[in-house]
């Protein structure tokens, strides 16, 4: 696994390695609306996770997920540590938490 000092470094490094899609969390799937892609939990795997802690501001805590679909497409999802306050499906929550802890 790679090591990155900042979120920007992680996103740039992952982009260079083919993780070019950007995903947002929806209730029961990840969505890349720019490319009209929607991945449900059974359609992707989390390949890598990078956690970042703000040195002076706890609001700067985040995780960068490198994800790959079953058909080989790659993208990233960036989350603040509090994403689970939004309503999401049990299946998606389980998949994300498996790599979050």
Residue pairs with C-beta under 8 A, 6 or more apart in sequence:
1 48
2 13
2 48
2 50
4 10
4 13
4 50
6 52
7 50
7 52
7 62
7 64
7 78
10 50
10 52
10 64
11 64
11 76
11 78
14 48
14 64
14 66
14 76
15 76
17 74
18 74
19 66
19 67
19 74
19 75
19 76
20 74
20 75
21 32
21 34
21 35
21 37
21 73
21 74
21 75
21 76
22 32
22 34
22 75
22 76
22 77
23 30
23 31
23 32
23 39
23 67
23 75
23 76
23 77
24 30
24 31
24 32
24 33
24 77
25 31
25 77
25 79
25 83
25 86
25 88
25 92
25 96
26 38
26 88
27 87
27 88
27 89
27 92
28 40
28 41
28 88
28 89
28 91
28 92
29 38
29 39
29 40
29 41
29 92
30 38
30 39
30 44
30 67
30 75
30 77
30 92
31 37
31 38
31 39
32 38
32 75
37 69
37 73
37 75
39 67
39 69
40 91
40 92
41 89
41 91
41 92
41 94
41 95
42 70
42 91
43 69
43 70
44 67
44 68
44 69
44 70
45 67
45 68
45 70
46 65
46 66
46 67
46 95
46 96
46 98
46 99
47 66
47 67
47 68
47 74
48 65
48 66
49 63
49 64
49 65
49 66
49 99
49 100
50 63
50 64
50 66
51 61
51 62
51 63
52 60
52 61
52 62
52 63
52 64
53 60
53 61
54 60
54 61
59 80
61 80
61 81
62 78
62 79
62 80
62 81
63 78
63 79
63 81
63 100
64 76
64 77
64 78
65 76
65 77
65 78
65 79
65 96
65 99
66 74
66 76
67 74
67 75
67 76
67 77
68 74
68 75
79 96
83 96
84 93
84 96
84 97
88 96
